[in-house]
Amino acid sequence: MSRKLDVAEVAGRPYWRQTDAQRILAAWRESGETVSAFARRHGVDPKRLSRWASRLRRSAPAPVHFHRVRVAGDGASRQDWASIEIELRAGQRVRVAPGFGAEDLRRVLAVLDEGTTC
């Protein structure tokens, strides 16, 4: 049986385990407060919260998101049916033709994500 997180109890510890930090950061996010306001209310150093947030963001694998797809209707050629079009957050679109290598696609997406050139 798990008990509710007591932020003050965890915040007072000299060392936080990763699970402690995750739970405190989740409590902060759920509070809707700024880092400073949450830290002040619970007696936590705001820099400590920020460091943990940064550390966990770097170490967390990117979440996998599934999206609805719409199959092109009448008039689409056989080649269109076999290709995939990917729309990125920034609005760019990448159309991947059949046989395009997975590693090549990873490099293309990494370049688009970084905003750099090949």
C-alpha positions as CSV (number, residue, x, y, z in Angstrom):
1,M,0.0,0.0,0.0
2,S,1.6,3.3,-1.0
3,R,1.1,6.4,1.0
4,K,0.7,9.9,-0.3
5,L,4.0,11.8,-0.8
6,D,4.9,14.1,2.0
7,V,6.9,16.7,0.2
8,A,8.3,18.2,3.4
9,E,9.5,14.8,4.6
10,V,11.4,14.2,1.3
11,A,12.5,17.7,0.8
12,G,14.4,17.7,4.2
13,R,16.5,14.8,3.2
14,P,20.1,15.6,2.4
15,Y,20.0,13.1,-0.6
16,W,17.2,12.4,-2.9
17,R,16.9,9.2,-4.8
18,Q,15.7,9.5,-8.4
19,T,12.2,8.2,-7.4
20,D,12.0,10.9,-4.6
21,A,12.9,13.6,-7.1
22,Q,10.4,12.3,-9.7
23,R,7.6,12.3,-7.1
24,I,8.5,15.8,-5.9
25,L,8.7,17.2,-9.4
26,A,5.3,15.6,-10.2
27,A,3.8,17.3,-7.1
28,W,5.3,20.6,-8.2
29,R,3.9,20.2,-11.8
30,E,0.4,19.2,-10.4
31,S,0.5,22.3,-8.1
32,G,0.6,24.7,-11.0
33,E,3.0,26.9,-9.0
34,T,6.2,28.4,-10.2
35,V,9.3,26.6,-9.1
36,S,10.1,29.4,-6.6
37,A,6.6,29.4,-5.1
38,F,6.5,25.6,-4.7
39,A,10.1,25.5,-3.3
40,R,9.4,28.3,-0.8
41,R,6.1,26.7,0.4
42,H,7.9,23.4,1.0
43,G,11.3,24.6,2.2
44,V,13.1,23.2,-0.8
45,D,16.0,25.0,-2.6
46,P,14.6,26.0,-6.0
47,K,18.0,25.2,-7.7
48,R,17.7,21.7,-6.4
49,L,14.3,21.3,-8.1
50,S,15.6,22.8,-11.3
51,R,18.7,20.6,-11.3
52,W,16.7,17.4,-10.8
53,A,14.2,18.5,-13.5
54,S,17.1,19.0,-16.0
55,R,18.8,15.7,-15.0
56,L,15.6,13.7,-15.4
57,R,14.8,15.4,-18.7
58,R,18.2,14.4,-20.1
59,S,18.1,10.9,-18.9
60,A,14.5,10.1,-19.8
61,P,14.0,8.4,-23.2
62,A,11.8,10.3,-25.6
63,P,8.2,9.1,-25.2
64,V,6.6,7.2,-28.0
65,H,3.5,8.9,-29.4
66,F,1.1,7.1,-31.7
67,H,-1.0,9.3,-34.1
68,R,-4.0,8.6,-36.1
69,V,-3.4,8.2,-39.7
70,R,-5.7,8.7,-42.7
71,V,-5.3,6.5,-45.7
72,A,-5.5,8.5,-48.9
73,G,-8.8,7.9,-50.7
74,D,-9.6,7.5,-54.4
75,G,-7.1,8.9,-56.9
76,A,-4.0,8.0,-54.9
77,S,-1.4,6.2,-56.9
78,R,0.1,2.9,-55.7
79,Q,3.4,4.7,-54.9
80,D,1.5,7.2,-52.6
81,W,0.0,4.3,-50.8
82,A,3.4,2.9,-50.0
83,S,5.0,6.1,-48.8
84,I,4.7,7.6,-45.4
85,E,4.4,11.3,-44.7
86,I,5.6,12.6,-41.3
87,E,4.6,16.0,-40.0
88,L,7.0,17.3,-37.3
89,R,6.1,19.7,-34.4
90,A,7.6,22.7,-36.2
91,G,5.3,22.0,-39.2
92,Q,7.9,20.5,-41.5
93,R,6.9,17.4,-43.5
94,V,9.0,14.5,-44.6
95,R,7.7,12.1,-47.2
96,V,9.5,8.7,-46.9
97,A,9.5,6.6,-50.1
98,P,9.4,2.8,-50.0
99,G,12.8,1.4,-49.4
100,F,14.2,4.5,-47.6
101,G,16.7,3.2,-45.0
102,A,15.8,3.5,-41.3
103,E,19.2,4.9,-40.4
104,D,19.0,7.5,-43.1
105,L,15.6,8.6,-41.8
106,R,17.0,8.9,-38.3
107,R,19.7,11.2,-39.6
108,V,17.2,13.3,-41.5
109,L,14.9,13.7,-38.5
110,A,17.9,14.5,-36.2
111,V,19.0,17.3,-38.6
112,L,15.5,18.7,-38.7
113,D,15.1,18.4,-34.9
114,E,18.4,20.3,-34.3
115,G,17.7,22.9,-37.0
116,T,21.2,22.3,-38.4
117,T,22.3,21.5,-42.0
118,C,23.8,18.3,-43.3
